[in-house]
Amino acid sequence: DASRPYIFRPSVVVQQLCSYIKQTRLGEIDPGNAYELFISPEGTPLIPRTHYDQIIEHLLVKQFFVAVQENVLKPGPAWQELFEQRAIYTNLLDPRRSTVEVVAEETGRKMGEIDRTVLPGVDFLFGGEARQATRMVGRKLIVRTPDTETAAQAPRLFTPWRPLSPALTQAVADELGVPRASDPSHLAMVIESDDEDESALPGAPMTWLFHCGGDAYGLILGDLLESLYRVRVEDCNNIYVVMKGTIPTQFFVFTIEQVRARLRQRWRQMESWYNLGRFQNALPLDVRRASVIESFDVAGFMRAFNGRRVTVGENSKQTKEE
């Protein structure tokens, strides 16, 4: 998505330090000098020095490294475990963490890998043949040929969910014909009358605001609307926010600090929405939170919504059903 700015992922620091120490002649690093690894060719730091120092301290606490003398670090027990798993050479998420090896009970031969969705005792199709899962041994799922005919089916496969970006959501909204305001500086809003919604409380209609800004932007926008206009958000997604109550047809005005405050409350929920790297969980909490907020792109959110005006469209039951 070319519309999104480049974001440096602090988890790269963990992976690069773990890999770099293996390449040094004495198997040790000076963390102060190693900070130069994270400076651009133009001399711009890719990560604030305060965050870098927090990462170093956290990695010492978690025993990725041990301090043997002042300004000298050597590999610690956690690093040794990662090295044995050959996990220090990439920051890409490893899909194998969610898979198990399928091993034939009769021969002990590895047949392949499968998602961790098959439990012992379940019959399933694998390689075009029926197999019965008998037991788990570590990351190995032991299977055998069923004794009788079975109505085995292929196992369900799961892939990581990623929210739609603002740019992709705009394209999807255009393709689906989502209600849009005629003025590009406005947002479309549809208000349902009480007689169309039997569950609606008198005086509190349901309001649909079509923001078309993506999942993350929609979540924070809903939080802001609740705090500013005393509505209750019933549902939100990448295209719309549904609220109990109404908001005034005026310009949205909120500050960067208001947006950041909501992000500080929501960052854990949103952390898995961004591809922040395999070592994201190895970072201190402050740095993890900062990386989520930066990935959210507060400036982009402000450009998308601050100063936008709401336009009320005709109340259309067809719109709601679509």
C-alpha positions in Angstrom: 0.0 0.0 0.0 2.0 3.0 -1.3 -0.2 5.4 0.5 1.1 4.4 3.9 4.3 5.9 5.2 7.4 3.7 6.0 7.4 2.6 9.6 10.5 1.3 11.3 9.6 -1.7 13.4 11.5 -1.7 16.7 11.3 -5.5 16.8 14.1 -5.4 14.1 16.4 -4.2 16.8 16.0 -7.4 18.8 16.5 -9.6 15.7 19.5 -7.7 14.4 21.3 -7.6 17.8 20.8 -11.4 18.2 22.1 -12.0 14.7 24.9 -9.4 14.9 26.5 -10.8 18.0 27.0 -14.1 16.2 29.0 -12.4 13.5 31.4 -10.6 15.8 34.9 -12.1 16.3 34.6 -12.5 20.1 30.9 -13.2 20.2 30.1 -10.0 22.1 28.8 -6.5 21.4 29.0 -3.0 22.8 25.3 -1.8 22.8 26.4 1.8 22.5 28.3 1.2 19.3 25.6 -1.2 18.0 23.2 1.7 17.9 24.9 2.8 14.7 23.3 -0.2 13.1 20.0 1.6 13.3 20.9 4.9 11.6 20.0 5.6 8.0 22.7 6.3 5.4 21.7 10.0 5.7 22.5 9.9 9.4 18.9 9.9 10.7 18.2 7.5 13.7 15.6 4.9 12.8 14.6 4.6 16.4 14.9 7.1 19.3 17.9 6.5 21.6 15.6 6.3 24.6 13.6 3.5 23.1 16.8 1.7 22.1 18.2 1.9 25.6 14.9 0.6 27.0 15.2 -2.4 24.6 18.7 -3.2 25.7 17.7 -3.1 29.4 14.7 -5.3 28.7 16.8 -7.8 26.7 19.1 -8.1 29.7 16.2 -8.7 32.1 14.8 -11.4 29.7 18.3 -13.0 29.5 18.7 -12.5 25.8 22.1 -11.1 26.7 24.2 -11.0 29.9 26.6 -8.2 30.8 30.1 -9.5 31.3 31.7 -6.1 32.0 30.8 -2.5 31.4 29.4 -1.9 27.9 30.0 -5.5 26.8 27.2 -8.0 26.3 27.4 -11.7 25.5 24.7 -14.2 24.6 22.3 -15.3 27.4 20.1 -18.4 27.9 17.2 -16.9 25.8 19.6 -16.2 23.0 21.0 -19.7 23.1 17.5 -21.1 22.8 16.7 -18.9 19.8 20.0 -19.9 18.2 19.3 -23.6 18.5 15.9 -23.0 16.9 17.7 -21.0 14.1 15.3 -18.2 14.9 17.7 -15.3 15.1 18.1 -14.7 11.4 14.8 -13.2 10.4 12.1 -11.0 11.9 9.4 -12.4 9.7 6.6 -14.1 11.4 7.0 -17.9 11.4 3.8 -19.6 10.2 5.1 -22.9 11.5 4.5 -21.8 15.0 0.8 -22.6 14.3 1.4 -25.9 12.6 2.3 -29.5 13.7 4.1 -32.2 11.9 2.0 -35.1 10.7 3.8 -38.4 11.3 2.6 -41.9 10.3 2.3 -44.2 13.3 3.0 -47.3 11.1 6.3 -46.0 9.6 7.4 -43.0 11.8 7.7 -41.1 8.5 6.9 -37.4 8.4 4.1 -36.9 5.9 3.9 -33.1 6.1 2.5 -30.3 8.2 -1.0 -29.1 9.2 -2.6 -26.4 11.2 -3.2 -27.1 14.9 -6.9 -27.6 14.3 -7.0 -31.4 14.4 -7.3 -33.0 17.8 -6.5 -36.6 18.7 -9.4 -39.0 17.9 -10.5 -37.0 14.8 -10.6 -38.5 11.3 -9.5 -36.2 8.5 -8.3 -36.2 4.9 -4.6 -35.7 4.4 -2.8 -36.2 1.1 -6.1 -37.5 -0.4 -6.4 -40.4 2.1 -8.3 -40.7 5.4 -6.2 -40.5 8.5 -7.0 -40.8 12.2 -5.2 -38.6 14.7 -4.1 -40.7 17.7 -2.0 -38.5 19.9 0.3 -35.4 20.1 4.0 -35.7 20.9 5.4 -32.2 21.1 4.9 -30.7 17.7 4.1 -34.0 16.1 0.6 -35.3 15.4 0.7 -39.1 15.2 -1.8 -40.5 12.7 -2.8 -43.9 11.4 -5.1 -45.4 8.8 -8.6 -45.8 10.2 -9.7 -49.4 10.8 -13.1 -48.8 9.2 -14.4 -46.5 6.4 -15.0 -43.0 7.7 -16.6 -39.8 6.4 -13.3 -37.9 6.9 -13.2 -34.3 5.6 -10.3 -32.0 4.9 -9.4 -30.0 8.0 -10.3 -26.3 8.3 -7.4 -24.0 7.7 -6.9 -20.6 9.4 -4.9 -17.6 8.3 -4.0 -14.6 10.3 -6.6 -11.8 10.0 -5.4 -8.4 8.9 -7.6 -5.4 8.8 -8.1 -3.4 5.6 -6.0 -0.3 5.2 -7.8 3.1 4.6 -6.8 3.1 0.9 -8.0 -0.5 0.3 -11.2 0.2 2.2 -11.9 3.2 0.0 -11.6 0.9 -3.0 -13.9 -1.7 -1.5 -16.5 0.9 -0.6 -16.5 2.2 -4.1 -16.9 -1.3 -5.5 -19.8 -2.1 -3.2 -21.6 1.2 -3.8 -21.5 2.2 -0.1 -23.4 5.4 0.6 -21.1 8.4 0.1 -21.6 12.1 0.4 -21.6 14.1 -2.8 -19.1 16.5 -1.3 -15.8 14.7 -0.7 -15.2 16.8 2.4 -18.3 15.3 4.0 -19.2 11.9 5.4 -22.5 10.2 4.7 -24.8 9.4 7.7 -28.1 7.4 7.6 -30.5 7.7 10.6 -33.0 4.9 11.1 -36.5 5.8 12.3 -38.1 4.0 15.2 -40.7 2.2 13.0 -38.0 0.6 11.0 -36.2 -0.9 14.0 -38.4 -2.5 16.6 -35.5 -2.7 19.0 -34.9 1.0 18.9 -35.7 3.0 22.0 -37.9 6.1 21.7 -35.8 9.1 21.2 -32.7 7.1 20.5 -32.5 6.1 16.8 -29.8 4.1 15.3 -27.3 6.1 13.2 -25.0 4.7 10.5 -21.9 6.7 9.8 -20.1 5.6 6.7 -16.4 6.6 7.3 -14.8 4.1 4.9 -11.5 4.5 6.6 -10.5 1.0 7.6 -10.8 -1.1 10.7 -8.3 0.7 12.9 -9.5 4.2 12.0 -13.2 3.1 12.5 -12.5 1.8 16.0 -10.8 5.0 17.2 -13.4 7.1 15.4 -16.1 5.3 17.3 -14.4 5.9 20.6 -14.1 9.6 19.8 -17.8 9.9 18.8 -18.8 8.3 22.1 -16.7 10.7 24.1 -17.7 13.8 22.1 -21.4 13.3 21.4 -22.6 10.8 24.1 -23.7 8.2 21.6 -23.2 4.5 22.2 -21.4 2.5 19.5 -23.2 -0.7 18.8 -20.9 -1.9 16.0 -18.0 -0.7 13.9 -15.9 -2.1 11.1 -13.8 -0.9 8.2 -16.7 0.8 6.4 -19.2 2.1 9.0 -19.9 2.9 12.7 -23.3 2.1 14.0 -24.4 4.2 17.0 -27.4 4.4 19.3 -28.2 8.1 19.2 -27.4 10.9 16.7 -24.5 13.2 16.2 -24.8 16.8 15.0 -24.3 17.6 11.3 -21.3 19.8 12.0 -17.5 19.6 11.4 -15.6 17.0 13.4 -13.0 18.7 15.6 -10.7 16.7 17.7 -7.0 16.9 18.7 -4.0 14.7 18.1 -3.8 14.2 21.9 -7.4 13.0 22.0 -6.6 10.4 19.3 -3.4 9.3 21.0 -5.3 9.0 24.3 -7.7 6.5 22.7 -4.8 4.6 21.1 -3.1 4.2 24.5 -6.3 2.5 25.6 -6.7 0.3 22.5 -3.1 -0.5 21.5 -3.1 -4.1 22.8 -6.3 -4.9 20.9 -4.7 -3.5 17.7 -1.2 -4.8 18.1 -1.9 -8.0 16.1 -3.5 -6.0 13.3 -0.1 -4.7 12.1 2.8 -6.8 10.8 5.2 -5.7 13.5 7.6 -8.6 13.3 8.3 -11.9 15.1 10.1 -10.2 18.0 7.4 -7.7 18.8 6.6 -9.5 22.0 10.2 -9.3 23.1 10.1 -5.5 23.4 9.3 -3.5 26.5 5.7 -2.4 26.8 6.4 1.3 26.2 8.1 0.5 22.9 5.4 -2.0 21.9 2.8 0.6 22.5 4.7 3.3 20.6 5.2 1.0 17.6 1.4 0.4 17.4 0.6 4.1 17.6 3.1 4.9 14.9 1.7 2.1 12.7 -1.8 3.6 13.1 -0.6 6.8 11.5 -2.2 9.5 13.6 -1.4 12.2 11.0 -3.3 10.2 8.4 -6.3 9.8 10.7 -6.4 13.5 11.3 -6.3 14.2 7.5 -9.1 11.7 7.0 -11.5 12.9 9.6 -10.6 16.1 11.3 -12.6 19.0 9.8 -14.9 16.6 7.9 -18.6 17.4 8.0 -21.5 14.9 8.3 -24.2 14.8 5.6 -27.5 13.1 6.5 -28.7 10.9 3.7 -32.3 9.8 3.1 -33.4 7.2 5.6 -33.3 4.0 3.5 -34.0 0.5 4.8 -32.5 -0.8 1.6 -29.2 0.9 2.5 -29.2 -0.9 5.9 -29.9 -4.3 4.3 -27.2 -3.8 1.7 
